[in-house]
């Protein structure tokens, strides 16, 4: 074989090898592309399977998730940094002592308080719901955590009660406006400075329960009105009965005249307006539901407190104005109790609620505080205007308007008289801002065409 022939064979072999290499590379590339397509297909399929159920779950449960988050943050902030081996103030120890008496006395208060009015001792005439709630909650808690002492449990108890306010707040906002307003109201109320300062961990005074119970009462009351206007009288009466039940619980905890007068005033106005619009059936249903509410309230209170309780309720607002009078028994402790001190003018009340921040220490803080204050009050003015126009033009949001005028106006006056009542004024302030924020949210989502839509 000649050299030329050998070279020709070699060239052919090289060509065959190159062809095989190219075919191998091409095949490998095709395999990679096919594998890449398979991986992409699997990945897209997995994402589709995993994300869609999660999205649907969040879409359906976003309200519950938001409330849980707000509740958790509220509870955490109230107990954060508390590392003391004692409770915060003297009143806390008074409540602690009565709860401890219940725990030590097999679940009920003893007949006499042996630390008061010696040597005869003071007879314990009526029960205090808050004391029983704290004591029985602790006894239940102790089943699972037997080493925890009562005072340590009471570090967390007020923070828990205050955080529970997110639930009735949501329903109040939802019933008076919409779900978004309910979420905003829950957030704004539990994080209001006046509320936080009176419901901190380690301070088991009665402020947390005194705020929570009226919120529950309002939620049931507005639900009752809603059901009656939907011609669901049975449900309306049921929620009226629940309203009366929690009114009675409040009577064993604190004063009830503010809730009693508010409910009575709203029902009276609703009754008159329904008659004017010739809706006699709904007007009569309002009276029936009101009778059911008040009947349950007095049935559960008069047998224990006494018939004088009716006079106490009716005369409550007038007696409250006499609390700090220098008349009667001396000394009158209400003259010097800090929480019963005058709130001052509207500006001072706003400062206590954390809505007036124009008095800064520096030019920058004062400027930012002024902007914040103006925005806050503009939002409130907008909400009141929007709700008023909405009722005048479309007969919508009547309960929201009455709530702002009666509850808000009443407690604005009360807060000027005594600073303690500012915890109730925080509710209408927060609601008005919630309505404004809800409208902004709806406009962003293009659910509404304009602010006054």
WONORBEL-V630459 format. One record per backbone hydrogen bond with DSSP energy under -0.5 kcal/mol. CO is the residue of the C=O (numbers start at 0). NH is the residue of the N-H. E is the energy in kcal/mol with one decimal. If there is no record, write none. Layout:
{{CO:NH:E} {CO:NH:E}}
//
This chain:
{{1:5:-2.0} {2:6:-2.3} {3:7:-1.8} {4:8:-2.4} {5:9:-2.5} {6:10:-2.4} {7:11:-2.2} {8:12:-2.6} {9:13:-2.7} {10:14:-2.5} {11:15:-2.7} {12:16:-2.8} {13:17:-2.8} {14:18:-2.8} {15:19:-2.8} {16:20:-2.7} {17:21:-3.2} {18:22:-3.1} {19:23:-2.6} {20:24:-3.0} {21:25:-3.0} {22:26:-2.8} {23:27:-2.8} {24:28:-2.6} {25:29:-2.6} {26:30:-2.8} {27:31:-2.5} {28:32:-2.7} {29:33:-2.6} {30:34:-2.8} {31:35:-2.9} {32:36:-2.3} {33:37:-2.2} {34:38:-2.8} {35:39:-2.8} {36:40:-2.6} {37:41:-2.8} {38:42:-3.0} {39:43:-2.9} {40:44:-2.1} {41:45:-2.7} {42:46:-2.8} {43:47:-2.4} {44:48:-2.3} {45:49:-2.8} {46:50:-2.8} {47:51:-1.1} {48:52:-0.7} {49:53:-1.0} {50:54:-3.1} {51:55:-2.7} {52:56:-2.5} {53:57:-2.7} {54:58:-2.5} {55:59:-1.9} {56:60:-2.5} {57:61:-0.8} {60:64:-2.5} {61:65:-2.5} {62:66:-2.4} {63:67:-2.2} {64:68:-2.3} {65:69:-2.5} {66:70:-2.8} {67:71:-2.5} {68:72:-2.6} {69:73:-2.6} {70:74:-2.5} {71:75:-2.6} {72:76:-2.7} {73:77:-1.6} {74:78:-1.3} {75:79:-1.6} {77:200:-2.5} {78:81:-1.8} {80:82:-0.9} {88:92:-1.1} {89:92:-0.5} {89:93:-1.5} {90:94:-2.1} {91:95:-2.4} {92:96:-2.4} {93:97:-1.7} {94:98:-2.2} {95:99:-2.4} {96:100:-2.0} {97:101:-1.7} {98:102:-2.3} {99:103:-2.9} {100:104:-1.2} {101:106:-2.5} {101:107:-0.7} {102:105:-0.8} {104:107:-0.6} {110:123:-2.6} {111:113:-0.8} {112:115:-1.4} {112:121:-1.2} {115:121:-1.3} {116:120:-2.8} {121:112:-3.1} {122:124:-1.0} {126:128:-0.5} {127:130:-0.7} {127:131:-1.7} {128:132:-2.9} {129:133:-2.5} {130:134:-2.5} {131:135:-2.8} {132:136:-2.0} {133:137:-2.0} {134:138:-2.3} {135:139:-2.0} {136:140:-2.4} {137:141:-2.6} {138:142:-0.7} {139:142:-0.8} {139:143:-0.6} {140:143:-0.9} {140:144:-1.9} {144:147:-1.6} {148:152:-2.0} {149:153:-2.1} {151:154:-1.0} {151:155:-0.6} {152:155:-1.0} {152:156:-1.4} {153:157:-0.7} {153:201:-0.5} {154:201:-1.3} {155:159:-2.1} {156:160:-2.3} {157:161:-2.5} {158:162:-1.8} {159:163:-1.7} {161:164:-1.0} {162:165:-1.8} {163:166:-1.8} {163:167:-0.6} {164:168:-2.1} {165:169:-1.8} {166:170:-1.7} {167:171:-2.4} {168:172:-2.6} {169:173:-2.5} {170:174:-2.6} {171:175:-2.4} {172:176:-1.8} {172:177:-0.9} {177:181:-1.7} {178:182:-2.1} {179:183:-2.5} {180:184:-2.7} {181:185:-2.2} {182:186:-2.1} {183:187:-3.0} {184:188:-2.4} {185:189:-1.7} {186:190:-1.3} {188:191:-1.6} {191:195:-2.9} {192:196:-2.2} {194:197:-0.9} {195:198:-1.6} {199:202:-1.5} {201:87:-2.7} {202:204:-1.7} {204:207:-0.5} {205:209:-2.4} {206:210:-1.7} {207:211:-2.4} {208:212:-2.3} {209:213:-0.6} {210:214:-1.4} {211:215:-2.0} {212:216:-2.6} {213:217:-2.7} {214:218:-2.3} {215:219:-2.3} {216:220:-2.4} {217:221:-2.8} {218:222:-1.8} {219:223:-2.1} {220:224:-2.0} {221:225:-2.3} {222:226:-2.4} {223:227:-2.2} {224:228:-2.3} {225:229:-1.0} {226:231:-2.9} {227:230:-1.8} {230:232:-0.7} {231:235:-2.3} {232:236:-2.6} {233:237:-2.2} {234:238:-2.5} {235:239:-1.7} {236:240:-2.5} {237:241:-2.0} {238:242:-2.0} {239:243:-2.4} {240:244:-2.3} {241:245:-2.3} {242:246:-1.9} {243:247:-1.9} {244:248:-1.8} {245:249:-2.3} {246:250:-1.7} {247:251:-1.0} {248:251:-0.7} {249:252:-1.9} {249:253:-3.5} {251:128:-2.3} {253:252:-0.5} {255:259:-2.6} {256:260:-2.8} {257:261:-1.8} {258:262:-2.6} {259:263:-2.3} {260:264:-2.5} {261:265:-2.6} {262:266:-2.4} {263:267:-2.2} {264:268:-2.2} {265:269:-2.8} {266:270:-2.7} {267:271:-2.2} {268:272:-2.6} {269:273:-2.4} {270:274:-1.9} {271:275:-2.3} {272:276:-1.7} {273:278:-3.5} {274:277:-1.7} {277:279:-0.7} {278:282:-2.3} {279:283:-2.7} {280:284:-2.2} {281:285:-2.1} {282:286:-1.5} {283:287:-2.3} {284:288:-2.6} {285:289:-2.2} {286:290:-2.4} {287:291:-2.2} {288:292:-2.2} {289:293:-2.7} {290:294:-2.6} {291:295:-2.0} {292:296:-2.0} {293:297:-2.5} {294:298:-2.5} {295:299:-1.9} {296:300:-0.6} {297:301:-2.4} {300:303:-1.0} {300:304:-3.3} {300:305:-0.6} {301:305:-1.9} {305:308:-1.9} {306:309:-1.4} {306:310:-0.5} {307:311:-1.9} {308:312:-2.4} {309:313:-2.4} {310:314:-2.3} {312:315:-1.0} {314:318:-2.5} {315:319:-2.2} {316:320:-1.0} {318:321:-1.2} {319:322:-1.2} {321:324:-1.8} {330:332:-0.9} {331:334:-1.7} {332:335:-1.3} {332:336:-1.3} {336:339:-1.3} {337:340:-1.7} {338:419:-1.9} {340:418:-2.9} {344:348:-2.1} {345:349:-2.6} {346:350:-2.0} {347:351:-2.0} {348:352:-1.6} {349:354:-2.6} {349:355:-1.1} {350:353:-1.0} {352:192:-0.5} {354:356:-0.5} {357:359:-1.3} {361:365:-2.4} {362:366:-2.4} {363:367:-2.9} {364:368:-2.5} {365:369:-2.2} {366:370:-2.2} {367:371:-2.6} {368:356:-0.6} {368:372:-2.6} {369:373:-2.6} {370:374:-2.6} {371:375:-2.5} {372:376:-2.6} {373:377:-2.4} {374:378:-2.2} {375:379:-1.9} {376:380:-2.6} {377:381:-2.6} {378:382:-2.4} {379:383:-2.5} {380:384:-2.3} {381:385:-3.5} {382:386:-2.7} {383:387:-2.1} {384:388:-2.8} {385:389:-2.6} {386:390:-1.9} {387:391:-2.5} {388:392:-2.9} {389:393:-2.0} {389:395:-1.3} {390:394:-1.7} {396:400:-2.0} {397:401:-2.6} {398:402:-2.4} {399:403:-2.2} {400:404:-2.3} {401:405:-3.1} {401:406:-0.7} {402:406:-0.9} {402:407:-1.8} {403:408:-0.7} {404:408:-0.8} {405:409:-2.0} {406:410:-2.2} {407:411:-1.5} {408:412:-1.7} {409:413:-2.1} {410:414:-2.2} {411:415:-1.4} {412:416:-1.6} {413:417:-3.0} {415:342:-1.1} {415:343:-1.2} {417:420:-1.4} {418:421:-1.8} {419:422:-1.6} {420:423:-1.2} {420:424:-1.2} {421:425:-1.6} {423:426:-0.6} {423:427:-0.7} {424:428:-1.7} {425:429:-2.4} {426:430:-2.4} {427:431:-2.5} {428:432:-1.9} {429:433:-2.1} {430:434:-2.2} {431:435:-1.6} {432:436:-2.4} {433:437:-2.4} {434:438:-2.2} {435:439:-2.0} {436:440:-2.4} {437:441:-2.6} {438:442:-2.0} {439:443:-2.2} {440:444:-2.1} {441:446:-3.3} {441:447:-1.1} {442:445:-1.0} {449:452:-1.5}}
//
